[in-house]
Amino acid sequence: MTILNSTTPIPGGGGSGGSGCPPVNFKLEGTIMLPVLTVILGLLGNIVALWIFCFKLKAWNPNNLFLFNLVIADFLVLVSLPLRIDDFLRGHWVFGDGLCRISLFLIFSNRSASIALMTVVAIYRYFKVVHPHHWFSRMTKRQAVYMLVFVWLLVISPRVPILANNFIEVCSNSSQCLFFTCSSLTTLVTTHRILVALEFIIPLAMLLFCSIRISSFLRERQMGKADKVRKAMRVCNAIVAMFTVCFLPTTVMTIGVWVIRSFHPRDCATLYTFIKLTIVSLWLNFLNSALDPILYIFSSSMFKKALCSSLPHFLHCGQDAGNAETTACSTESQSVIQMELKSTRADRGNEAML
């Protein structure tokens, strides 16, 4: 598995000799628009989200703390992504060994953090709806902070070895910043592939469980709190959809390269195809960072209200219309009540005269 290079040696920690296939120059310039749009839209969306969380949000709860950390994770990887785009366009890495390690560390840490935080948001929503008296649904902000520290340690710890290894490889007098180089990084390669598989399969099972349980709860629940349950259902469905689109292709391609290298090391044509698809699928990982701001609107009513109140008057998310409608209904209700009171008083007056 390699990272965004148009000139790509064979991946796998054993070098070209281990695979039996020579290096190949992959021409994938047509895919450059996806990461460029991801950076533009992702930075715009996450800058707005960061501004809302830092300056416009008046109250914080555990859900908003989880979403805020997701903003931080996305923002860090989007800042480093232009380096990968430059590498992709040039065909070689010009930023040195230090930035190579940091860039790779941020890319893979963001993937793990995004998956973990989206899963926590879905689980929190599940407990709020299905088990409202459980301690998880009633956690304090301090407990949420402790949980976030645990999540960050859990996702970063396996990626720390990336910062301790050299990933610069010189091929044809040009430097390449590759995740798997010709050096002996077999343990790191194997650990990465296991993590890619597990951090997709386990969270996906948990997300599907939350969605199915909330859906069954929605069917059983009385109409009194149906809106709250439907909102939780929309959140879980949105997370599952984003999760599948952004992370499933990379997981499948990584496992595919792993299987081919293990059982069919001489099948170069299939291996080259999977490598190309792996490079393209990695852009979809970054697309998650551009789509997350939509999740914030789905997941937090406080975030949505703060965003709507910050927009120009003619873009107030229908708030004015809603307020006008509410005011009209309130006025109408007051008028009806006053008319009923007047009618009651008149009837009492007539009875007194009789």
C-alpha positions, 0 to 999 in steps of 0.5 A, spaced: 500 500 500 502 506 498 500 513 499 499 518 493 504 517 488 504 517 480 511 513 480 509 507 485 514 502 487 511 495 489 508 496 496 508 491 502 515 491 506 519 486 502 521 491 496 520 489 489 524 482 490 519 480 495 513 481 490 517 478 484 514 484 480 518 490 478 516 498 479 511 501 475 509 508 473 502 509 474 499 515 471 493 517 475 493 524 474 485 524 472 484 523 480 487 529 482 480 533 482 478 529 488 483 531 493 483 538 490 476 539 491 476 535 498 481 540 501 477 546 498 471 544 501 474 540 507 478 546 509 472 551 508 467 547 512 471 545 518 474 552 518 466 554 519 465 548 524 471 550 528 469 558 528 462 555 530 464 551 536 470 556 538 466 562 538 458 561 537 456 555 541 454 557 548 453 551 551 457 544 551 455 537 552 458 531 551 456 530 544 459 537 542 465 535 545 466 529 541 464 533 534 469 538 536 474 533 536 472 530 530 473 537 527 480 537 530 482 531 527 479 533 520 483 540 520 490 537 522 489 532 516 487 537 511 492 542 513 497 536 511 494 534 505 496 539 500 503 536 501 501 530 498 497 533 492 504 537 491 508 530 491 502 527 486 503 532 481 511 533 481 512 525 482 517 526 487 517 528 494 521 535 496 519 536 503 524 532 507 524 526 511 521 530 517 515 532 514 514 525 510 513 522 517 509 527 520 504 527 513 504 519 514 502 519 521 497 525 520 493 521 515 493 514 518 491 517 525 486 521 522 483 515 519 483 511 525 480 518 529 475 519 524 472 512 525 473 512 532 469 518 534 464 517 529 463 510 532 462 514 539 457 519 537 453 513 534 453 509 540 452 516 545 446 517 540 444 510 541 444 510 549 440 517 549 435 514 546 434 506 548 437 507 554 436 514 557 438 512 564 444 509 563 451 512 565 453 513 558 447 517 556 448 521 563 455 522 562 458 529 565 463 533 560 469 531 565 467 524 563 467 525 556 473 529 556 476 522 559 473 518 554 476 522 549 483 522 552 482 514 552 480 514 544 486 519 542 491 514 546 487 508 543 488 511 535 495 514 536 499 509 540 499 504 534 501 509 529 507 512 533 512 507 530 511 511 523 514 517 526 520 513 528 522 510 521 524 513 515 520 512 509 524 516 504 526 512 498 530 514 492 528 512 485 531 514 479 534 520 482 528 522 485 525 522 492 519 518 494 515 519 501 512 512 501 509 508 507 512 501 505 519 502 503 524 497 501 527 497 508 525 491 513 518 494 516 515 487 516 512 488 523 509 495 521 506 493 515 503 487 518 500 491 524 497 496 519 494 491 515 491 488 521 489 495 524 485 497 517 481 491 517 479 491 524 478 498 525 473 498 519 469 491 521 468 492 528 466 499 528 461 498 522 458 492 526 457 497 532 454 502 527 449 497 524 447 494 531 446 502 533 442 503 527 438 497 527 436 497 535 434 505 534 430 503 528 426 497 532 425 502 538 422 507 533 417 502 531 415 500 538 415 508 541 409 512 542 409 518 538 410 523 544 418 522 543 418 520 535 422 526 533 427 525 538 428 518 536 428 519 528 433 524 529 438 519 532 436 514 526 438 520 521 444 521 525 446 513 525 444 512 518 448 518 516 454 515 519 453 509 516 453 512 509 459 516 510 463 510 513 461 505 508 463 510 502 469 513 505 472 507 508 470 501 505 474 501 499 480 502 502 479 496 507 477 492 501 483 494 497 488 493 503 486 486 504 486 485 496 493 487 496 495 483 502 492 476 499 495 477 492 502 478 495 501 472 500 498 467 495 499 470 488 506 474 488 507 473 481 500 475 479 503 482 477 497 484 473 492 483 478 497 486 483 498 493 479 490 493 478 489 493 486 495 498 487 491 503 482 485 502 486 488 503 493 491 510 491 484 512 488 481 509 494 485 513 499 482 519 496 476 517 499 478 517 506 480 524 505 473 525 503 470 524 509 474 530 512 470 534 507 463 531 509 464 531 516 461 538 517 454 535 514 454 530 520 455 536 525 449 539 523 445 532 523 448 531 530 447 537 534 441 541 534 446 547 538 451 547 532 445 547 527 442 553 531 449 557 532 450 556 524 443 558 522 444 564 527 451 566 524 448 566 517 445 572 513 438 574 514 436 571 508 439 565 509 437 563 516 435 556 515 428 557 515 428 560 522 424 566 521 419 563 517 418 558 523 418 563 528 413 567 524 409 561 523 410 559 531 408 567 532 402 566 528 400 560 531 401 563 538 397 569 536 391 565 533 391 561 539 391 567 544 385 570 540 381 563 540 382 563 548 380 570 548 374 569 544 372 563 549 373 567 555 368 572 552 363 567 550 363 564 557 363 571 561 357 573 556 353 566 558 354 567 565 351 574 565 345 572 561 344 566 566 345 572 572 340 576 568 335 570 568 
